[in-house]
Amino acid sequence: MSSVGHKKPLIWDYLTTVDHKKIAILYLIAGGLFFLVGGMEALFIRLQLAIPDNTFLVGDAYNQVLTMHGTTMIFLAAMPLIFAFFNAIVPLQIGARDVAFPFLNALGFWLFFFGGIFLNLSWFLGGAPDAGWTSYATLALASKSHGVDFYLLGLQVSGIGTLAGGINFLATIINMRAPGMTYMRMPLFTWTVFVTSALILFAFPALTIGLALLMFDRLFGTAFFDASLGGNSMIFEHLFWIFGHPEVYILVLPAFGIFSDIIPAFSKKRLFGYSSMVFATVLIGFLGFMVWAHHMFTDGLGAVANAIFAVATMAIAVPTGVKIFNWLLTIWGGQVRFTTAMLWSVAFIPSFVLGGVTGIMNAAAPADYQFHDSYFVVAHFHYVIVGGVVFGLFAGAHYWWPKMFGKILNEKLGILTFILFFIGFHLTFFIQHFLGLMGMPRRYFTYLPGQGLETGNLISSVGAAFMGVATIVLLINVIYTAVKGEKAEGDAWGVGRTLEWAISSPAPEYNFAQIPYVRGLDALWVEKMDGNGNMTPAEPLGDIHMPNSSILPFVMSLGLFIASFGALYNDGLKNHTAVGVLILGLVITFGCMFLRSWIDDHGYHIHKEDLADEGVKA
């Protein structure tokens, strides 16, 4: 039977959906909420450091806010927000009707969501984690707070969801591209998602193993990382950074892909050096696994190891430089149109270059001995993550908002957001380079007057306030657009080059009534240049098979959420109530897995007559 025009209650629809477009909206809402939480934590940090000897946030309270800011922004804000664009755009760009595993896609979201909720409940159940966002074993094992256990269990649950998502998009891009879309005809955003998904596949297991072993040390009395019992805490650092440095590229490569789609569109030019951009993307992904120990230059690995990782770190700047020049040469001579999305894209280039230059400075091991654990590293890291990833997320949100919601964000409010955030970003973090060179250490909750650090910290805190105001303006823009925004055309900007702009905005339930045939790079632009109004179909009009909605992903994730509380309070398996809760949660999860395998789910069909009724011509 057909479900076109069939409406479900909104909440139930989103609890049970396996539609990649609705899952994208869930990721966007959840990631946006966590972004606001992480931003508030950042403002608390900057408020404490605005003046010397401040007592607004001191001691362990500061450690908790600092830990949760980093953890929330990396794992619970940036990751889900890039997954929002993975879900919203990639199936459309490759001409597919959904992802390869729709059920697994929904499960990935709910695992992330419940893991994030579990982690943030620590604020109300005895205190948040306080061992830093990296939660090094020496600090984590020394902490008496349950907060570290919330961190370990919450990130495990959330990380399983991310790993599932990475596998899903690898399978989708490999197997579900439209006829004619060879690998070298894929849009750059799809290419970066492809490489990112491969990075997730190989990087996240290292984090999973590290967190699992540390969890056993904390909760069950093992001694993998406890040096006093024969363990080795350095192993945890290796496991964490084998994940942690590829994670930087897991975040920033999709941002590169976003810019690589936006800049050609608003320059009215094909992306300069497409083949070299693809090669650079793959090379960055490969070299990303070769540089993890540059985070450990001060750990005493020895001169040979430090030299090898220093050279590898410098080498990874080469493919990034290739990308920078290709973006500049795409803009050069183009008919540039400065929309909000284009402003973010152009502003990204000098901002990210500055972060890259300081990265090369950190790559020199002798220099890193001085920079390490100073605010110089804080400045470098935020220039890469905020100047790269957050700028990319804002650019992508403005560019693809009409494709996701059918309305264009208000451009005047968008430009105001850009101006406020851009000024605030550079005010906040540029001065921190100099604070670090003047000796201000990371992770300290205060500093003494008379050390020359007052002015720089005050400027940095004022800049953070600017970014906070910019975020409020963006929220106002979202509400204003939802209420008063005009409906967008299929090709909302009039310059679309890729397949997502070939269908209506927002995309219909089935994406494409007929799977398109791809005749070249920038598939829609090729058809436009040949005078065709629409894509050439690769199939006759017929019934479309769609997957059924299911509540099981939600319930399976809820089961792991419940089991996590049992693991947290088990007291070495002595607390029988907690052990019972652990078993209950696992029974729910694995029971749903069995139920899923037992249910004969054939999905449903949308009949071609319903497509014709909606204006699709056979």
VEXKOL-918577 format. One record per residue (C-alpha): x, y, z; residue in three letters. Coordinates in steps of 0.1 Angstrom, whole numbers, padded with zeros to 4 digits, always signed. Layout:
# VEXKOL-918577
XYZALA
...
//
This chain:
# VEXKOL-918577
+0000+0000+0000MET
+0010+0036-0004SER
+0018+0060+0024SER
+0019+0092+0003VAL
-0002+0117+0021GLY
-0005+0095+0052HIS
+0001+0115+0084LYS
+0013+0101+0118LYS
+0014+0120+0151PRO
+0045+0142+0149LEU
+0063+0128+0180ILE
+0055+0091+0171TRP
+0066+0098+0135ASP
+0101+0110+0147TYR
+0104+0083+0174LEU
+0099+0055+0148THR
+0112+0070+0116THR
+0139+0054+0095VAL
+0138+0081+0068ASP
+0173+0096+0064HIS
+0159+0131+0060LYS
+0140+0130+0093LYS
+0169+0114+0111ILE
+0190+0143+0097ALA
+0166+0167+0114ILE
+0168+0147+0147LEU
+0206+0149+0145TYR
+0204+0187+0138LEU
+0181+0193+0168ILE
+0200+0171+0192ALA
+0234+0184+0181GLY
+0222+0220+0182GLY
+0210+0216+0218LEU
+0243+0201+0228PHE
+0261+0229+0210PHE
+0242+0254+0231LEU
+0251+0234+0263VAL
+0287+0233+0253GLY
+0287+0270+0244GLY
+0273+0279+0278MET
+0301+0259+0294GLU
+0326+0278+0273ALA
+0311+0311+0285LEU
+0314+0300+0321PHE
+0351+0292+0315ILE
+0357+0326+0299ARG
+0337+0344+0327LEU
+0359+0328+0353GLN
+0391+0338+0335LEU
+0380+0373+0326ALA
+0398+0387+0356ILE
+0426+0374+0379PRO
+0418+0357+0412ASP
+0381+0353+0402ASN
+0360+0330+0423THR
+0330+0325+0400PHE
+0340+0289+0391LEU
+0369+0274+0411VAL
+0385+0240+0419GLY
+0367+0209+0410ASP
+0336+0228+0396ALA
+0359+0244+0370TYR
+0374+0210+0362ASN
+0339+0196+0356GLN
+0328+0225+0333VAL
+0361+0223+0314LEU
+0358+0185+0309THR
+0322+0187+0298MET
+0328+0216+0275HIS
+0354+0197+0255GLY
+0335+0164+0256THR
+0302+0179+0246THR
+0315+0200+0218MET
+0336+0171+0202ILE
+0314+0141+0208PHE
+0279+0155+0213LEU
+0277+0187+0191ALA
+0302+0186+0162ALA
+0298+0148+0155MET
+0260+0148+0153PRO
+0259+0180+0134LEU
+0281+0166+0106ILE
+0260+0135+0107PHE
+0229+0157+0102ALA
+0244+0168+0068PHE
+0256+0132+0060PHE
+0219+0121+0063ASN
+0203+0151+0047ALA
+0225+0154+0016ILE
+0246+0123+0007VAL
+0217+0100-0004PRO
+0204+0129-0025LEU
+0238+0137-0040GLN
+0244+0101-0051ILE
+0208+0097-0065GLY
+0197+0071-0039ALA
+0163+0068-0022ARG
+0177+0061+0013ASP
+0208+0049+0030VAL
+0219+0012+0027ALA
+0206+0003+0062PHE
+0177+0026+0073PRO
+0171+0006+0105PHE
+0207+0009+0115LEU
+0207+0046+0107ASN
+0179+0052+0132ALA
+0196+0030+0158LEU
+0228+0050+0154GLY
+0210+0083+0162PHE
+0192+0069+0193TRP
+0224+0054+0206LEU
+0242+0087+0202PHE
+0213+0106+0218PHE
+0209+0083+0249PHE
+0247+0083+0254GLY
+0247+0121+0254GLY
+0217+0123+0278ILE
+0234+0097+0301PHE
+0266+0117+0302LEU
+0249+0150+0310ASN
+0228+0134+0338LEU
+0261+0133+0357SER
+0255+0170+0366TRP
+0225+0159+0387PHE
+0238+0126+0400LEU
+0269+0134+0420GLY
+0290+0156+0397GLY
+0302+0157+0361ALA
+0335+0141+0349PRO
+0365+0161+0360ASP
+0395+0144+0344ALA
+0396+0165+0312GLY
+0379+0157+0279TRP
+0407+0132+0271THR
+0402+0115+0306SER
+0438+0103+0308TYR
+0440+0071+0329ALA
+0461+0086+0357THR
+0435+0114+0363LEU
+0405+0092+0357ALA
+0417+0065+0381LEU
+0425+0091+0407ALA
+0391+0107+0405SER
+0367+0097+0432LYS
+0337+0111+0413SER
+0311+0089+0395HIS
+0314+0116+0368GLY
+0342+0097+0351VAL
+0321+0066+0350ASP
+0293+0086+0333PHE
+0319+0097+0308TYR
+0331+0062+0301LEU
+0297+0046+0297LEU
+0280+0075+0279GLY
+0307+0077+0253LEU
+0307+0040+0248GLN
+0270+0040+0240VAL
+0273+0071+0219SER
+0304+0058+0201GLY
+0286+0026+0191ILE
+0260+0047+0173GLY
+0287+0067+0155THR
+0305+0036+0144LEU
+0272+0022+0130ALA
+0267+0054+0111GLY
+0302+0053+0096GLY
+0297+0017+0084ILE
+0262+0026+0070ASN
+0275+0055+0049PHE
+0304+0035+0035LEU
+0280+0009+0023ALA
+0256+0035+0010THR
+0282+0053-0011ILE
+0298+0021-0024ILE
+0266+0004-0034ASN
+0238+0029-0040MET
+0252+0055-0064ARG
+0230+0063-0094ALA
+0238+0048-0128PRO
+0267+0068-0144GLY
+0280+0082-0111MET
+0315+0068-0110THR
+0337+0076-0080TYR
+0353+0104-0100MET
+0319+0120-0106ARG
+0309+0121-0070MET
+0305+0156-0055PRO
+0334+0165-0031LEU
+0311+0165-0001PHE
+0302+0129-0008THR
+0339+0121-0012TRP
+0347+0136+0021THR
+0319+0117+0038VAL
+0333+0085+0022PHE
+0368+0091+0036VAL
+0354+0102+0069THR
+0333+0071+0072SER
+0364+0050+0066ALA
+0382+0069+0093LEU
+0353+0063+0117ILE
+0356+0026+0109LEU
+0392+0023+0119PHE
+0395+0050+0146ALA
+0365+0045+0168PHE
+0374+0009+0178PRO
+0406+0022+0194ALA
+0385+0046+0215LEU
+0361+0018+0223THR
+0389-0005+0235ILE
+0406+0023+0256GLY
+0373+0033+0273LEU
+0363-0003+0279ALA
+0396-0012+0296LEU
+0395+0020+0317LEU
+0359+0012+0326MET
+0370-0022+0338PHE
+0398-0006+0359ASP
+0373+0018+0374ARG
+0343-0004+0379LEU
+0356-0040+0383PHE
+0391-0036+0398GLY
+0413-0046+0369THR
+0447-0031+0364ALA
+0453-0023+0327PHE
+0464+0013+0333PHE
+0471+0014+0371ASP
+0509+0016+0374ALA
+0508+0007+0411SER
+0493-0027+0402LEU
+0516-0034+0372GLY
+0495-0015+0345GLY
+0507+0011+0320ASN
+0489+0044+0318SER
+0508+0053+0286MET
+0489+0027+0267ILE
+0457+0046+0273PHE
+0472+0077+0258GLU
+0482+0058+0227HIS
+0448+0043+0223LEU
+0431+0076+0228PHE
+0452+0095+0203TRP
+0451+0067+0177ILE
+0414+0077+0178PHE
+0418+0113+0187GLY
+0439+0126+0159HIS
+0419+0110+0131PRO
+0389+0124+0149GLU
+0401+0159+0140VAL
+0399+0149+0103TYR
+0366+0131+0109ILE
+0353+0165+0119LEU
+0371+0188+0094VAL
+0370+0167+0062LEU
+0332+0170+0059PRO
+0336+0208+0064ALA
+0361+0207+0036PHE
+0335+0190+0015GLY
+0308+0216+0024ILE
+0331+0244+0012PHE
+0340+0224-0019SER
+0303+0224-0029ASP
+0295+0260-0018ILE
+0325+0278-0034ILE
+0319+0265-0070PRO
+0281+0271-0067ALA
+0285+0308-0057PHE
+0315+0314-0080SER
+0296+0299-0110LYS
+0326+0278-0118LYS
+0335+0241-0117ARG
+0357+0233-0087LEU
+0394+0239-0097PHE
+0415+0207-0097GLY
+0388+0182-0088TYR
+0411+0152-0092SER
+0437+0167-0070SER
+0411+0175-0044MET
+0400+0139-0043VAL
+0436+0127-0040PHE
+0443+0153-0012ALA
+0412+0141+0007THR
+0422+0105+0006VAL
+0458+0114+0015LEU
+0447+0134+0045ILE
+0426+0105+0056GLY
+0456+0081+0053PHE
+0482+0105+0070LEU
+0457+0112+0098GLY
+0466+0078+0113PHE
+0503+0085+0111MET
+0506+0115+0134VAL
+0489+0106+0167TRP
+0520+0107+0189ALA
+0526+0145+0182HIS
+0501+0149+0211HIS
+0527+0130+0232MET
+0560+0148+0224PHE
+0565+0156+0261THR
+0559+0120+0272ASP
+0595+0108+0268GLY
+0590+0086+0237LEU
+0625+0094+0226GLY
+0642+0114+0198ALA
+0636+0089+0170VAL
+0599+0086+0176ALA
+0595+0123+0181ASN
+0613+0130+0148ALA
+0592+0105+0128ILE
+0559+0119+0141PHE
+0572+0155+0136ALA
+0579+0148+0099VAL
+0546+0130+0094ALA
+0528+0160+0110THR
+0545+0184+0087MET
+0537+0162+0057ALA
+0499+0163+0063ILE
+0500+0201+0057ALA
+0508+0194+0020VAL
+0474+0180+0009PRO
+0457+0206+0030THR
+0476+0233+0012GLY
+0465+0218-0021VAL
+0429+0222-0011LYS
+0435+0259+0000ILE
+0450+0268-0034PHE
+0422+0250-0053ASN
+0395+0269-0034TRP
+0413+0302-0041LEU
+0416+0293-0078LEU
+0379+0284-0079THR
+0370+0318-0066ILE
+0395+0335-0089TRP
+0378+0349-0120GLY
+0344+0336-0109GLY
+0311+0354-0108GLN
+0312+0355-0070VAL
+0279+0359-0051ARG
+0284+0366-0014PHE
+0255+0348+0003THR
+0258+0340+0039THR
+0271+0305+0031ALA
+0297+0320+0008MET
+0308+0345+0034LEU
+0314+0316+0059TRP
+0333+0297+0031SER
+0356+0326+0022VAL
+0362+0336+0059ALA
+0372+0300+0066PHE
+0402+0301+0043ILE
+0424+0326+0062PRO
+0411+0314+0096SER
+0419+0278+0090PHE
+0453+0287+0074VAL
+0462+0304+0107LEU
+0453+0273+0126GLY
+0474+0252+0102GLY
+0504+0274+0105VAL
+0504+0271+0143THR
+0500+0234+0138GLY
+0532+0233+0119ILE
+0548+0252+0148MET
+0536+0226+0172ASN
+0549+0198+0149ALA
+0585+0208+0158ALA
+0590+0186+0189ALA
+0616+0210+0206PRO
+0592+0239+0202ALA
+0563+0218+0214ASP
+0581+0213+0247TYR
+0575+0250+0252GLN
+0540+0253+0237PHE
+0526+0221+0253HIS
+0500+0226+0280ASP
+0500+0264+0273SER
+0472+0285+0258TYR
+0491+0285+0225PHE
+0478+0249+0220VAL
+0443+0260+0230VAL
+0444+0288+0204ALA
+0457+0264+0177HIS
+0431+0237+0184PHE
+0402+0262+0184HIS
+0414+0278+0152TYR
+0412+0244+0135VAL
+0380+0232+0151ILE
+0360+0264+0152VAL
+0376+0281+0122GLY
+0372+0249+0102GLY
+0344+0227+0116VAL
+0320+0253+0131VAL
+0325+0277+0101PHE
+0317+0247+0079GLY
+0286+0237+0099LEU
+0273+0273+0097PHE
+0280+0274+0060ALA
+0263+0241+0053GLY
+0233+0251+0075ALA
+0226+0282+0055HIS
+0233+0265+0021TYR
+0212+0233+0026TRP
+0185+0247+0050TRP
+0160+0251+0021PRO
+0167+0215+0010LYS
+0160+0202+0045MET
+0131+0225+0055PHE
+0118+0241+0023GLY
+0126+0277+0034LYS
+0157+0299+0030ILE
+0171+0314+0062LEU
+0169+0351+0063ASN
+0200+0365+0047GLU
+0202+0398+0066LYS
+0201+0379+0100LEU
+0225+0354+0085GLY
+0251+0381+0076ILE
+0246+0396+0111LEU
+0253+0362+0127THR
+0284+0359+0105PHE
+0298+0393+0114ILE
+0293+0389+0152LEU
+0307+0353+0152PHE
+0337+0361+0130PHE
+0347+0391+0151ILE
+0341+0372+0183GLY
+0360+0341+0171PHE
+0392+0361+0163HIS
+0389+0382+0195LEU
+0386+0351+0216THR
+0413+0329+0202PHE
+0439+0351+0184PHE
+0450+0367+0217ILE
+0454+0332+0233GLN
+0485+0325+0211HIS
+0502+0354+0229PHE
+0488+0344+0263LEU
+0504+0310+0258GLY
+0537+0324+0247LEU
+0536+0345+0279MET
+0534+0314+0300GLY
+0497+0310+0307MET
+0490+0273+0313PRO
+0460+0253+0301ARG
+0433+0239+0325ARG
+0441+0263+0354TYR
+0410+0280+0369PHE
+0428+0312+0378THR
+0459+0333+0375TYR
+0476+0360+0396LEU
+0474+0398+0389PRO
+0506+0415+0378GLY
+0517+0388+0353GLN
+0506+0407+0322GLY
+0478+0383+0315LEU
+0448+0405+0325GLU
+0442+0423+0292THR
+0445+0393+0270GLY
+0421+0373+0291ASN
+0396+0401+0292LEU
+0397+0405+0254ILE
+0393+0367+0250SER
+0362+0367+0273SER
+0346+0397+0254VAL
+0351+0378+0222GLY
+0333+0347+0236ALA
+0303+0370+0245ALA
+0302+0381+0208PHE
+0300+0345+0197MET
+0272+0339+0222GLY
+0252+0368+0208VAL
+0258+0355+0173ALA
+0243+0322+0182THR
+0212+0339+0197ILE
+0208+0358+0164VAL
+0210+0324+0145LEU
+0183+0310+0168LEU
+0161+0341+0161ILE
+0167+0335+0123ASN
+0156+0299+0126VAL
+0124+0308+0144ILE
+0117+0338+0120TYR
+0122+0316+0089THR
+0100+0289+0103ALA
+0072+0314+0109VAL
+0076+0339+0080LYS
+0100+0323+0055GLY
+0090+0319+0019GLU
+0089+0284+0003LYS
+0121+0276-0016ALA
+0123+0263-0051GLU
+0139+0229-0058GLY
+0171+0247-0070ASP
+0168+0272-0041ALA
+0198+0293-0050TRP
+0195+0290-0088GLY
+0232+0278-0090VAL
+0228+0242-0080GLY
+0254+0219-0096ARG
+0247+0186-0078THR
+0217+0162-0077LEU
+0201+0173-0044GLU
+0191+0205-0062TRP
+0173+0185-0090ALA
+0143+0177-0068ILE
+0118+0197-0048SER
+0126+0214-0015SER
+0122+0198+0009PRO
+0129+0164-0007ALA
+0099+0141-0011PRO
+0096+0109+0010GLU
+0111+0088-0018TYR
+0137+0114-0029ASN
+0136+0105-0066PHE
+0105+0094-0084ALA
+0129+0080-0110GLN
+0166+0073-0103ILE
+0186+0098-0124PRO
+0212+0089-0150TYR
+0245+0108-0143VAL
+0263+0120-0174ARG
+0293+0138-0158GLY
+0308+0156-0129LEU
+0283+0183-0115ASP
+0255+0162-0129ALA
+0227+0188-0126LEU
+0249+0215-0142TRP
+0257+0192-0171VAL
+0219+0189-0178GLU
+0214+0227-0174LYS
+0242+0234-0199MET
+0225+0210-0224ASP
+0192+0229-0220GLY
+0174+0201-0201ASN
+0150+0212-0174GLY
+0154+0179-0154ASN
+0177+0150-0150MET
+0176+0122-0175THR
+0159+0092-0158PRO
+0177+0059-0156ALA
+0145+0038-0151GLU
+0109+0039-0161PRO
+0083+0052-0137LEU
+0072+0025-0114GLY
+0062+0015-0078ASP
+0088+0025-0052ILE
+0097+0002-0023HIS
+0103+0019+0010MET
+0113+0006+0045PRO
+0088+0004+0073ASN
+0091+0027+0104SER
+0101+0010+0136SER
+0102+0018+0174ILE
+0128-0009+0179LEU
+0159+0014+0175PRO
+0145+0037+0202PHE
+0138+0008+0226VAL
+0172-0009+0219MET
+0190+0023+0228SER
+0168+0028+0258LEU
+0178-0006+0270GLY
+0215+0003+0268LEU
+0207+0035+0286PHE
+0191+0015+0315ILE
+0220-0010+0315ALA
+0245+0018+0318SER
+0230+0028+0352PHE
+0233-0008+0364GLY
+0269-0009+0354ALA
+0276+0025+0370LEU
+0263+0016+0404TYR
+0271-0022+0406ASN
+0300-0017+0432ASP
+0320-0046+0418GLY
+0289-0067+0412LEU
+0280-0064+0450LYS
+0250-0042+0445ASN
+0223-0068+0434HIS
+0198-0041+0425THR
+0222-0024+0401ALA
+0232-0058+0387VAL
+0195-0065+0381GLY
+0191-0032+0363VAL
+0221-0040+0342LEU
+0206-0074+0332ILE
+0172-0058+0326LEU
+0187-0032+0302GLY
+0207-0059+0283LEU
+0176-0081+0280VAL
+0156-0052+0265ILE
+0184-0045+0240THR
+0191-0080+0229PHE
+0155-0089+0230GLY
+0148-0062+0205CYS
+0176-0075+0184MET
+0160-0110+0184PHE
+0126-0095+0177LEU
+0140-0075+0147ARG
+0155-0107+0132SER
+0122-0125+0138TRP
+0099-0099+0123ILE
+0094-0104+0085ASP
+0097-0068+0075ASP
+0091-0064+0037HIS
+0085-0026+0039GLY
+0058-0010+0018TYR
+0053+0004-0018HIS
+0044+0038-0031ILE
+0025+0032-0062HIS
+0033+0050-0094LYS
-0002+0063-0096GLU
+0004+0083-0064ASP
+0036+0097-0079LEU
+0017+0108-0110ALA
-0009+0124-0087ASP
+0019+0145-0072GLU
+0029+0158-0106GLY
+0055+0133-0117VAL
+0052+0125-0154LYS
+0058+0091-0167ALA
//
